[in-house]
């Protein structure tokens, strides 16, 4: 820690008063606390507490961010403004079990053990915060991961990236760039002007230029991908792999502080791991028969499960499953267009629900729709889009993604509409909400394009988000729907289980758990005007806006824990040859997992109670 610097006590007091748990302290105690603090400045990368080091201070982040890293070098958490670190050493063993490292230049308010101890002893609510449900659930989510982890997945890109990548300038001719690729035996060149990355040109770009009869004397600037997606050298191979699979790209520049540090290619990752989602997504793009697609899709699901067992988080596993399903959907669209011919007017194939939110489990069924240009003429074009919708939906079912029981699919003419019709439909849902219709319609707020004209889907989603934010009646209806998703938790925190039949002694972890958080997050995204789709991103966007930061963190942790439990449950079912579902037998969980399950449901009930107070849910 650097030497303390002088800061006005009143400023410190005001800052602490605005953040939990210090806001719970009475004013005299808060004043005394502020007067007893010190301020320290930490530079980016500075280690504030080392693993095994004795620590006698609680740190409160005034600005910047701090990473919590375990002894194996794995990032456990990132704390930002208003959050604390170092608490465990003040109430238990003084040696830290973790390393605390500044992510960026940071100001830290330090509270000594001597100042902290009397407050913890006198104010139970203050002490209780540090062992809150949020922390317990976060720990539980970590413990439900496999004890092993994939070294490759968790390795920073800096360890694998080519650190002296072949490069050119934006004014180099295409001919000279092609010669340079050959000389360096590479499939891409970074385009760098004045030491700054301007773009990337690949062999694919070259082939497109030749096909378009563009002169070899033309500058690279006209053919390159400008402002390419990049990652830092501290990003993990896992992140690069997912980004490539999601965006359909094969090269990612590695950039640190605005300077090129290297490049990572899909081929580099594939050489490291021959059965990863990136490789399987590429395989799906080459399959043509239902049998081939089904086999590769099964393999992709198996890889997601295996990654979960290796140490991937529930969020990462859900994204892997979604990446594979997106790739399958795109391939089926291509095959349909090869058979039917080019689309007569522009369209987009949109996915909804868990796929739209990138939160798929192995038990997820289909939710999709077609968005068609306003140029659409029913008598001329309906047959084409009817067949396309049926071919894709049936193809997904054959490959292993079940049909939607509620028929919310592009094969249903009700969910094949033009842009104008979709806008009108959303307008009706928003201005004249009906509970039964909204129960299904709310999932359309998760709409995302996976094929065709993405801009049409983006336009509809932007319209729906803006209109919904200004619709208090809709808010009340959505709140009522979220409140009805009651967690299976009885009096005295008892778990409510099925009593008879195949569901005896089990509870539905989705109905009153995952689905409830999804609905709560969706409502708060609408309230805050957020365009985010995933539940975690929606909660993050709403934090400090329509939802308190602590409530958003608690719900995120509950969602992570429930997702992890459900995915591990489905993995066991898959291994046993059973159809995956969300019916979990608490008797098969460890005692601590059952406790954390109750904690998660309690968090959801608390959030629902908040909605009941805020919105007139009983009158809806």
C-alpha positions as CSV (number, residue, x, y, z in Angstrom):
1,X,0.0,0.0,0.0
2,X,1.3,3.5,-0.8
3,X,1.5,6.1,1.9
4,X,-1.9,7.6,2.8
5,X,-2.9,10.8,1.2
6,X,-5.1,13.5,2.8
7,X,-8.8,13.5,1.9
8,X,-11.6,15.4,3.4
9,X,-13.4,13.3,6.0
10,X,-16.8,14.6,4.9
11,X,-16.2,13.3,1.4
12,X,-15.3,9.9,2.7
13,X,-18.4,9.9,5.0
14,X,-20.7,10.8,2.1
15,X,-19.2,8.1,-0.1
16,X,-19.5,5.4,2.6
17,X,-23.1,6.5,3.3
18,X,-24.0,5.8,-0.3
19,X,-22.8,2.2,-0.2
20,X,-23.8,-1.0,1.6
21,X,-23.2,-2.0,4.4
22,X,-22.0,1.4,5.7
23,X,-25.4,3.0,4.8
24,X,-26.8,0.8,7.6
25,X,-24.8,2.5,10.3
26,X,-26.3,5.3,12.4
27,X,-24.8,8.8,11.7
28,X,-22.6,9.0,14.8
29,X,-21.0,5.7,14.0
30,X,-20.5,6.6,10.4
31,X,-18.9,9.9,11.3
32,X,-16.5,8.1,13.6
33,X,-15.7,5.5,11.0
34,X,-14.9,8.1,8.3
35,X,-12.6,9.9,10.7
36,X,-10.6,6.7,11.3
37,X,-10.0,5.8,7.7
38,X,-7.0,6.2,5.5
39,X,-6.8,6.5,1.7
40,X,-4.3,4.6,-0.4
41,X,-3.5,4.8,-4.1
42,X,-2.8,1.7,-6.1
43,X,-1.5,1.5,-9.7
44,X,-2.8,-0.9,-12.3
45,X,-1.4,-4.4,-11.6
46,X,-0.3,-3.6,-8.1
47,X,-0.8,-6.5,-5.6
48,X,-2.7,-5.1,-2.6
49,X,-2.8,-8.4,-0.6
50,X,-0.8,-11.5,-1.4
51,X,-2.0,-15.0,-0.9
52,X,-0.9,-16.1,2.6
53,X,-0.1,-12.6,3.7
54,X,-1.4,-11.2,7.0
55,X,-3.9,-8.5,6.4
56,X,-5.4,-6.2,9.1
57,X,-7.5,-3.8,6.9
58,X,-10.8,-3.8,5.1
59,X,-10.5,-2.1,1.7
60,X,-13.3,-0.1,0.2
61,X,-12.9,0.7,-3.5
62,X,-13.4,4.5,-4.0
63,X,-12.4,4.3,-7.7
64,X,-11.0,1.7,-10.0
65,X,-11.4,-2.1,-9.6
66,X,-9.8,-5.0,-7.7
67,X,-9.5,-8.7,-8.8
68,X,-9.8,-11.5,-6.3
69,X,-7.5,-14.3,-7.4
70,X,-7.1,-17.8,-5.8
71,X,-3.8,-19.6,-5.2
72,X,-4.0,-21.3,-8.6
73,X,-4.2,-17.9,-10.4
74,X,-7.9,-18.3,-11.2
75,X,-10.0,-15.1,-11.2
76,X,-12.8,-15.6,-8.7
77,X,-14.4,-12.1,-8.6
78,X,-13.9,-8.6,-9.8
79,X,-14.8,-5.9,-7.2
80,X,-15.6,-2.4,-8.3
81,X,-16.6,1.0,-6.8
82,X,-18.3,0.7,-3.4
83,X,-17.4,-2.9,-2.9
84,X,-15.0,-4.3,-0.3
85,X,-12.2,-6.8,0.0
86,X,-10.1,-8.2,2.8
87,X,-13.0,-8.9,5.2
88,X,-12.3,-12.6,5.9
89,X,-9.0,-11.8,7.5
90,X,-10.6,-9.5,10.0
91,X,-12.9,-12.2,11.5
92,X,-11.0,-15.4,10.9
93,X,-7.4,-16.3,10.2
94,X,-5.4,-13.2,9.5
95,X,-3.6,-14.8,6.6
96,X,-5.4,-14.1,3.3
97,X,-6.6,-17.1,1.2
98,X,-6.6,-14.9,-1.9
99,X,-4.6,-12.3,-3.8
100,X,-6.1,-8.9,-4.3
101,X,-4.8,-7.1,-7.4
102,X,-5.7,-3.7,-8.8
103,X,-7.2,-4.0,-12.3
104,X,-6.7,-0.3,-13.0
105,X,-5.4,2.7,-11.1
106,X,-7.5,2.7,-8.0
107,X,-8.2,4.7,-4.8
108,X,-8.8,2.6,-1.8
109,X,-10.4,3.6,1.5
110,X,-8.7,1.5,4.3
111,X,-10.5,0.6,7.5
112,X,-8.2,-0.8,10.2
113,X,-9.0,-3.9,12.3
114,X,-9.2,-1.7,15.4
115,X,-11.8,0.5,13.7
116,X,-13.8,-2.3,12.2
117,X,-14.1,-4.7,15.2
118,X,-16.2,-2.4,17.4
119,X,-18.7,-1.7,14.6
120,X,-19.0,-5.4,13.8
121,X,-19.6,-6.2,17.5
122,X,-22.2,-3.4,18.0
123,X,-24.2,-3.5,14.8
124,X,-25.4,-6.9,13.8
125,X,-26.9,-5.8,10.6
126,X,-23.5,-4.3,9.5
127,X,-21.8,-7.6,10.3
128,X,-24.5,-9.7,8.6
129,X,-23.9,-8.0,5.3
130,X,-20.5,-9.6,5.0
131,X,-22.0,-13.1,5.2
132,X,-25.0,-12.2,3.0
133,X,-26.8,-14.5,0.7
134,X,-24.9,-12.9,-2.2
135,X,-21.6,-14.0,-0.9
136,X,-22.9,-17.5,0.1
137,X,-24.4,-18.1,-3.3
138,X,-21.3,-16.9,-5.1
139,X,-19.3,-19.4,-3.1
140,X,-21.8,-22.1,-3.8
141,X,-21.6,-21.4,-7.5
142,X,-17.9,-21.8,-7.4
143,X,-18.1,-25.1,-5.4
144,X,-20.5,-26.7,-7.9
145,X,-17.9,-26.4,-10.6
146,X,-15.7,-29.4,-11.2
147,X,-12.6,-29.3,-9.1
148,X,-10.5,-29.7,-12.2
149,X,-10.1,-27.0,-15.0
150,X,-8.9,-27.0,-18.5
151,X,-5.4,-25.5,-18.6
152,X,-5.9,-24.6,-22.3
153,X,-9.3,-22.9,-21.7
154,X,-8.0,-20.9,-18.8
155,X,-4.7,-19.8,-20.4
156,X,-4.3,-16.1,-21.3
157,X,-4.0,-15.4,-25.0
158,X,-0.6,-13.9,-24.4
159,X,0.8,-17.4,-24.0
160,X,-0.4,-18.6,-27.4
161,X,-0.7,-15.5,-29.6
162,X,1.8,-14.9,-32.4
163,X,3.7,-12.0,-30.9
164,X,5.3,-10.7,-34.1
165,X,2.4,-10.9,-36.6
166,X,2.7,-10.2,-40.3
167,X,1.5,-6.8,-41.0
168,X,1.0,-4.2,-43.8
169,X,-0.4,-0.7,-44.2
170,X,-3.8,0.5,-45.5
171,X,-2.2,1.9,-48.7
172,X,-0.3,-1.3,-49.7
173,X,-1.7,-2.8,-52.9
174,X,-3.7,-6.0,-52.8
175,X,-1.1,-7.6,-55.0
176,X,1.7,-6.8,-52.6
177,X,-0.4,-7.9,-49.6
178,X,-1.0,-11.3,-51.3
179,X,2.8,-11.7,-51.9
180,X,3.5,-10.8,-48.3
181,X,1.0,-13.5,-47.1
182,X,2.8,-16.1,-49.2
183,X,6.2,-15.0,-48.0
184,X,5.2,-15.2,-44.4
185,X,3.0,-18.4,-44.9
186,X,0.0,-16.8,-43.1
187,X,-3.7,-16.4,-43.9
188,X,-4.0,-12.9,-42.7
189,X,-2.2,-9.6,-42.3
190,X,-2.9,-6.9,-39.7
191,X,-3.3,-3.5,-41.2
192,X,-1.3,-1.0,-39.1
193,X,-0.8,2.7,-39.8
194,X,1.3,4.9,-37.4
195,X,1.6,1.9,-35.0
196,X,-2.2,1.7,-34.6
197,X,-4.4,-1.2,-35.7
198,X,-6.7,-0.1,-38.6
199,X,-8.0,-3.4,-39.8
200,X,-7.2,-7.0,-40.8
201,X,-7.2,-8.5,-44.3
202,X,-7.5,-12.3,-44.7
203,X,-7.2,-14.7,-47.6
204,X,-11.0,-14.8,-47.7
205,X,-11.0,-11.0,-48.3
206,X,-8.4,-11.6,-51.1
207,X,-10.6,-14.2,-52.7
208,X,-13.6,-11.9,-52.5
209,X,-11.7,-9.1,-54.2
210,X,-10.6,-11.4,-57.0
211,X,-14.2,-12.6,-57.5
212,X,-15.4,-9.0,-57.6
213,X,-12.8,-8.3,-60.3
214,X,-11.1,-5.6,-58.1
215,X,-7.7,-4.5,-59.4
216,X,-4.6,-5.9,-57.7
217,X,-3.3,-2.3,-57.6
218,X,-6.1,-1.2,-55.3
219,X,-5.2,-0.4,-51.7
220,X,-5.8,-2.9,-49.0
221,X,-8.0,-0.3,-47.2
222,X,-10.9,-1.1,-49.6
223,X,-10.9,-4.8,-48.9
224,X,-9.9,-5.1,-45.3
225,X,-12.2,-5.5,-42.3
226,X,-11.9,-2.1,-40.6
227,X,-11.7,-1.8,-36.8
228,X,-11.7,-5.6,-36.1
229,X,-12.8,-7.1,-32.9
230,X,-9.8,-7.5,-30.6
231,X,-9.0,-8.9,-27.1
232,X,-6.2,-8.1,-24.6
233,X,-3.4,-10.5,-24.0
234,X,-4.8,-11.2,-20.5
235,X,-8.1,-12.5,-22.1
236,X,-8.5,-16.3,-21.9
237,X,-8.4,-18.7,-24.8
238,X,-12.0,-19.6,-23.8
239,X,-13.1,-16.0,-24.5
240,X,-11.4,-16.0,-27.9
241,X,-12.9,-19.3,-28.8
242,X,-16.5,-18.2,-28.0
243,X,-16.0,-14.9,-29.8
244,X,-14.9,-16.6,-32.9
245,X,-17.7,-19.1,-32.9
246,X,-20.4,-16.4,-32.1
247,X,-19.2,-13.9,-34.7
248,X,-18.1,-16.4,-37.4
249,X,-14.5,-15.0,-37.5
250,X,-11.2,-16.8,-37.7
251,X,-8.6,-14.3,-36.5
252,X,-8.6,-12.0,-33.5
253,X,-5.9,-9.3,-33.0
254,X,-4.4,-9.1,-29.5
255,X,-4.2,-5.5,-28.4
256,X,-2.9,-4.0,-25.2
257,X,-3.2,-0.2,-24.5
258,X,-3.9,0.5,-28.1
259,X,-0.8,-1.3,-29.4
260,X,-0.8,-4.6,-31.3
261,X,0.6,-7.4,-29.1
262,X,-0.1,-10.3,-31.4
263,X,-2.8,-12.3,-33.2
264,X,-4.6,-15.6,-32.5
265,X,-6.2,-17.7,-35.2
266,X,-8.9,-20.3,-35.1
267,X,-6.3,-22.8,-36.5
268,X,-4.1,-22.1,-33.4
269,X,-6.9,-23.0,-31.1
270,X,-8.0,-26.0,-33.1
271,X,-4.5,-27.4,-32.9
272,X,-4.7,-27.2,-29.1
273,X,-8.2,-28.7,-28.9
274,X,-9.6,-30.8,-31.7
275,X,-13.1,-31.2,-30.1
276,X,-14.1,-27.7,-29.1
277,X,-17.2,-25.6,-30.0
278,X,-15.3,-23.6,-32.6
279,X,-14.3,-26.8,-34.4
280,X,-17.8,-28.3,-34.1
281,X,-19.5,-25.1,-35.3
282,X,-17.3,-25.4,-38.4
283,X,-18.3,-29.0,-38.8
284,X,-22.0,-28.1,-38.6
285,X,-21.5,-25.7,-41.4
286,X,-20.2,-28.5,-43.6
287,X,-22.9,-31.2,-42.9
288,X,-25.8,-31.7,-45.3
289,X,-27.8,-34.7,-44.1
290,X,-30.1,-34.9,-41.1
291,X,-28.1,-37.7,-39.7
292,X,-24.8,-35.8,-40.0
293,X,-26.3,-32.7,-38.4
294,X,-27.8,-34.7,-35.5
295,X,-24.5,-36.5,-34.8
296,X,-22.4,-33.2,-34.8
297,X,-25.0,-31.4,-32.7
298,X,-24.9,-34.3,-30.2
299,X,-21.2,-33.9,-30.1
300,X,-21.4,-30.2,-29.5
301,X,-23.8,-30.8,-26.5
302,X,-21.3,-33.4,-25.2
303,X,-18.5,-30.9,-25.4
304,X,-20.5,-28.3,-23.5
305,X,-21.1,-30.8,-20.7
306,X,-17.4,-31.8,-20.7
307,X,-16.3,-28.2,-20.5
308,X,-18.7,-27.7,-17.5
309,X,-17.0,-30.7,-15.8
310,X,-13.6,-29.2,-16.6
311,X,-14.4,-26.1,-14.8
312,X,-16.4,-23.8,-17.2
313,X,-19.0,-21.7,-15.4
314,X,-22.7,-22.2,-16.0
315,X,-22.7,-19.0,-18.1
316,X,-19.9,-20.3,-20.3
317,X,-21.6,-23.7,-20.8
318,X,-24.9,-22.0,-21.7
319,X,-23.1,-19.9,-24.3
320,X,-21.4,-23.0,-25.7
321,X,-24.7,-24.7,-26.2
322,X,-26.1,-21.5,-27.7
323,X,-23.2,-21.1,-30.1
324,X,-23.7,-24.7,-31.3
325,X,-27.5,-24.2,-31.8
326,X,-26.9,-20.9,-33.6
327,X,-24.5,-22.7,-36.0
328,X,-27.0,-25.5,-36.5
329,X,-29.8,-23.0,-37.3
330,X,-27.7,-21.1,-39.8
331,X,-26.7,-24.4,-41.6
332,X,-30.4,-25.4,-41.8
333,X,-31.2,-22.0,-43.3
334,X,-28.5,-22.4,-45.9
335,X,-29.7,-25.9,-46.8
336,X,-33.3,-24.6,-47.0
337,X,-32.3,-21.8,-49.4
338,X,-30.3,-24.2,-51.5
339,X,-33.4,-26.3,-52.0
340,X,-35.9,-23.4,-52.3
341,X,-33.8,-20.9,-54.0
342,X,-32.9,-17.4,-52.9
343,X,-35.5,-15.6,-50.7
344,X,-37.9,-13.5,-52.8
345,X,-37.6,-10.6,-50.3
346,X,-35.2,-9.9,-47.4
347,X,-35.9,-11.7,-44.1
348,X,-34.4,-12.6,-40.8
349,X,-34.6,-15.8,-38.8
350,X,-35.0,-14.8,-35.1
351,X,-34.5,-16.9,-32.0
352,X,-36.3,-16.2,-28.8
353,X,-36.3,-17.4,-25.2
354,X,-33.2,-19.1,-23.8
355,X,-31.5,-19.2,-27.3
356,X,-32.2,-15.5,-27.8
357,X,-30.7,-14.8,-24.3
358,X,-27.8,-17.2,-25.0
359,X,-28.7,-19.2,-21.9
360,X,-29.5,-22.6,-23.3
361,X,-29.5,-25.8,-21.4
362,X,-29.6,-29.3,-22.8
363,X,-33.3,-29.4,-22.1
364,X,-34.1,-26.2,-24.1
365,X,-36.7,-26.5,-26.8
366,X,-37.3,-24.3,-29.8
367,X,-38.5,-20.7,-29.7
368,X,-38.1,-18.9,-33.1
369,X,-39.8,-16.6,-35.6
370,X,-39.5,-15.1,-39.0
371,X,-39.2,-11.3,-39.6
372,X,-39.9,-10.5,-43.3
373,X,-39.4,-7.2,-45.2
374,X,-42.4,-5.0,-45.8
375,X,-41.9,-5.8,-49.5
376,X,-43.6,-9.2,-48.7
377,X,-46.7,-10.0,-50.8
378,X,-48.7,-12.9,-49.3
379,X,-50.0,-14.4,-52.6
380,X,-46.5,-14.4,-54.1
381,X,-44.2,-15.1,-51.1
382,X,-46.2,-17.0,-48.5
383,X,-45.4,-20.5,-49.8
384,X,-41.7,-19.9,-49.8
385,X,-41.5,-18.7,-46.2
386,X,-43.9,-21.4,-45.1
387,X,-41.7,-24.1,-46.4
388,X,-38.5,-22.4,-45.1
389,X,-39.9,-22.1,-41.6
390,X,-41.1,-25.8,-41.6
391,X,-37.8,-27.0,-43.0
392,X,-35.7,-25.2,-40.4
393,X,-37.9,-26.1,-37.4
394,X,-38.2,-29.8,-38.4
395,X,-34.5,-29.9,-39.1
396,X,-33.8,-28.6,-35.6
397,X,-36.1,-31.2,-34.1
398,X,-34.4,-34.0,-36.1
399,X,-31.0,-32.8,-34.9
400,X,-32.1,-32.8,-31.3
401,X,-33.7,-29.5,-30.4
402,X,-37.3,-30.4,-29.5
403,X,-40.3,-28.6,-31.0
404,X,-41.9,-25.9,-28.9
405,X,-45.0,-27.4,-27.0
406,X,-46.6,-24.0,-27.4
407,X,-45.9,-23.9,-31.1
408,X,-43.9,-20.6,-30.8
409,X,-41.9,-21.3,-34.0
410,X,-41.3,-20.0,-37.5
411,X,-43.3,-23.0,-38.8
412,X,-46.4,-21.4,-37.3
413,X,-47.9,-18.7,-39.6
414,X,-48.7,-16.6,-36.5
415,X,-45.0,-16.0,-35.9
416,X,-44.1,-15.2,-39.6
417,X,-44.7,-11.4,-40.0
418,X,-43.4,-8.4,-41.7
419,X,-41.5,-5.7,-39.9
420,X,-44.6,-3.5,-39.8
421,X,-46.7,-6.3,-38.5
422,X,-44.2,-7.1,-35.8
423,X,-44.2,-3.5,-34.7
424,X,-48.0,-3.5,-34.6
425,X,-48.0,-6.7,-32.6
426,X,-45.6,-5.3,-30.1
427,X,-47.7,-2.1,-29.9
428,X,-50.7,-4.2,-29.1
429,X,-48.9,-6.2,-26.4
430,X,-47.5,-3.0,-24.9
431,X,-50.6,-0.8,-24.9
432,X,-53.3,-3.4,-24.3
433,X,-51.6,-6.2,-22.3
434,X,-53.6,-9.3,-21.6
435,X,-52.2,-11.7,-19.0
436,X,-52.7,-14.9,-20.9
437,X,-51.2,-13.5,-24.1
438,X,-48.3,-11.9,-22.3
439,X,-47.4,-15.1,-20.6
440,X,-46.1,-16.3,-24.0
441,X,-45.5,-12.9,-25.7
442,X,-43.0,-11.7,-23.2
443,X,-40.3,-14.1,-24.6
444,X,-40.4,-12.0,-27.8
445,X,-38.5,-9.3,-25.9
446,X,-35.6,-11.7,-26.1
447,X,-35.6,-11.6,-29.9
448,X,-32.2,-12.0,-31.7
449,X,-31.3,-12.6,-35.3
450,X,-29.2,-15.6,-36.2
451,X,-29.6,-15.5,-40.0
452,X,-30.7,-13.0,-42.6
453,X,-31.2,-9.3,-42.1
454,X,-30.2,-8.6,-38.5
455,X,-31.0,-4.9,-38.9
456,X,-34.8,-5.7,-39.2
457,X,-34.7,-7.6,-35.9
458,X,-32.7,-4.8,-34.3
459,X,-35.2,-2.3,-35.5
460,X,-38.1,-4.2,-34.0
461,X,-36.3,-4.8,-30.7
462,X,-35.3,-1.1,-30.4
463,X,-38.9,-0.1,-31.0
464,X,-40.3,-2.6,-28.5
465,X,-37.8,-1.6,-25.8
466,X,-38.4,2.2,-26.2
467,X,-42.2,1.8,-26.3
468,X,-42.3,-0.7,-23.4
469,X,-40.3,1.6,-21.1
470,X,-43.1,4.1,-21.3
471,X,-45.9,1.7,-20.6
472,X,-46.7,1.4,-16.8
473,X,-49.7,-0.9,-17.4
474,X,-47.4,-3.3,-19.2
475,X,-45.0,-3.1,-16.2
476,X,-47.7,-4.1,-13.8
477,X,-48.7,-7.1,-15.9
478,X,-45.1,-8.3,-16.3
479,X,-44.6,-7.8,-12.6
480,X,-47.7,-9.9,-11.9
481,X,-46.4,-12.7,-14.1
482,X,-43.0,-12.6,-12.4
483,X,-44.6,-12.8,-8.9
484,X,-46.7,-15.8,-9.9
485,X,-43.6,-17.8,-10.5
486,X,-43.5,-18.8,-6.8
487,X,-40.3,-20.6,-5.7
488,X,-40.9,-24.0,-4.2
489,X,-40.1,-22.7,-0.7
490,X,-42.5,-23.2,2.2
491,X,-42.6,-21.9,5.8
492,X,-39.4,-22.2,7.7
493,X,-37.5,-22.4,4.5
494,X,-38.7,-25.9,3.7
495,X,-38.5,-27.1,0.1
496,X,-41.8,-28.0,-1.5
497,X,-41.5,-31.3,-3.4
498,X,-43.7,-33.2,-5.8
499,X,-45.8,-35.8,-3.9
500,X,-46.7,-38.4,-6.5
501,X,-45.9,-39.9,-9.9
502,X,-42.7,-39.4,-11.7
503,X,-42.2,-36.0,-10.1
504,X,-42.4,-37.4,-6.5
505,X,-39.6,-36.0,-4.2
506,X,-38.4,-33.5,-6.9
507,X,-38.8,-29.8,-7.5
508,X,-38.9,-27.8,-10.7
509,X,-35.7,-25.6,-10.6
510,X,-36.9,-23.7,-13.6
511,X,-40.5,-22.8,-13.0
512,X,-40.1,-21.0,-9.7
513,X,-36.4,-20.4,-10.0
514,X,-34.6,-19.7,-13.2
515,X,-37.8,-18.6,-15.1
516,X,-38.7,-16.2,-12.2
517,X,-35.2,-14.5,-12.4
518,X,-35.5,-14.3,-16.2
519,X,-38.8,-12.6,-15.9
520,X,-37.7,-10.2,-13.1
521,X,-34.6,-9.3,-15.1
522,X,-36.6,-8.8,-18.3
523,X,-38.9,-6.4,-16.5
524,X,-36.1,-4.4,-15.1
525,X,-34.4,-4.2,-18.5
526,X,-37.6,-2.7,-19.8
527,X,-37.8,-0.3,-16.9
528,X,-34.2,0.9,-17.4
529,X,-34.5,1.1,-21.2
530,X,-31.8,-1.5,-21.6
531,X,-31.3,-3.3,-25.0
532,X,-29.5,-6.2,-23.3
533,X,-30.8,-9.7,-23.9
534,X,-29.1,-12.0,-21.4
535,X,-30.4,-12.2,-17.8
536,X,-27.0,-11.5,-16.3
537,X,-26.5,-8.4,-18.6
538,X,-30.0,-7.2,-17.9
539,X,-29.5,-7.3,-14.1
540,X,-26.1,-5.6,-14.5
541,X,-27.7,-2.8,-16.6
542,X,-30.5,-2.4,-14.1
543,X,-28.2,-2.2,-11.1
544,X,-28.4,1.3,-9.7
545,X,-31.2,2.2,-12.0
546,X,-34.5,0.3,-11.6
547,X,-32.9,-2.2,-9.2
548,X,-30.5,-1.7,-6.3
549,X,-27.0,-2.9,-6.8
550,X,-27.2,-5.4,-4.0
551,X,-30.5,-6.9,-5.3
552,X,-29.0,-7.2,-8.8
553,X,-26.0,-8.9,-7.4
554,X,-28.1,-11.3,-5.3
555,X,-30.3,-12.2,-8.3
556,X,-27.3,-12.8,-10.5
557,X,-25.7,-15.1,-8.0
558,X,-29.0,-17.0,-7.5
559,X,-29.3,-17.3,-11.3
560,X,-25.7,-18.6,-11.6
561,X,-26.2,-21.1,-8.8
562,X,-29.5,-22.5,-10.1
563,X,-28.1,-22.6,-13.7
564,X,-25.1,-24.6,-12.4
565,X,-27.3,-27.0,-10.5
566,X,-29.6,-27.6,-13.5
567,X,-26.8,-28.1,-16.0
568,X,-25.0,-30.6,-13.7
569,X,-28.4,-32.4,-13.2
570,X,-28.9,-32.5,-17.0
571,X,-25.4,-33.8,-17.5
572,X,-26.1,-36.7,-15.2
573,X,-29.3,-37.4,-17.1
574,X,-27.5,-37.3,-20.4
575,X,-24.9,-39.8,-19.0
576,X,-27.7,-42.1,-17.9
577,X,-29.4,-41.9,-21.3
578,X,-32.4,-40.0,-19.9
579,X,-34.2,-37.1,-21.4
580,X,-33.0,-33.9,-19.7
581,X,-35.3,-31.8,-17.6
582,X,-35.3,-29.3,-14.7
583,X,-36.8,-31.7,-12.0
584,X,-34.1,-31.9,-9.3
585,X,-34.2,-34.3,-6.4
586,X,-32.8,-32.3,-3.4
587,X,-32.0,-35.6,-1.8
588,X,-29.2,-36.1,-4.4
589,X,-27.6,-32.8,-3.5
590,X,-25.1,-32.2,-0.8
591,X,-26.3,-30.6,2.4
592,X,-24.7,-27.3,1.7
593,X,-26.1,-27.3,-1.8
594,X,-29.6,-27.7,-0.4
595,X,-29.0,-24.8,1.9
596,X,-27.8,-22.7,-1.0
597,X,-30.8,-23.8,-3.0
598,X,-33.0,-22.4,-0.2
599,X,-30.9,-19.2,-0.2
600,X,-31.4,-18.8,-3.9
601,X,-35.2,-19.3,-3.7
602,X,-35.3,-16.8,-0.7
603,X,-33.5,-14.2,-2.8
604,X,-36.2,-14.7,-5.6
605,X,-39.0,-14.4,-3.1
606,X,-37.6,-11.2,-1.7
607,X,-37.3,-9.7,-5.2
608,X,-40.9,-10.8,-5.9
609,X,-42.1,-9.1,-2.7
610,X,-40.4,-5.9,-3.9
611,X,-42.3,-6.1,-7.1
612,X,-45.6,-6.7,-5.2
613,X,-45.0,-3.5,-3.3
614,X,-43.9,-1.4,-6.3
615,X,-46.6,-2.5,-8.8
616,X,-50.4,-3.2,-8.4
617,X,-50.0,-6.9,-9.1
618,X,-53.2,-7.9,-7.3
619,X,-55.4,-5.7,-9.5
620,X,-54.0,-7.1,-12.7
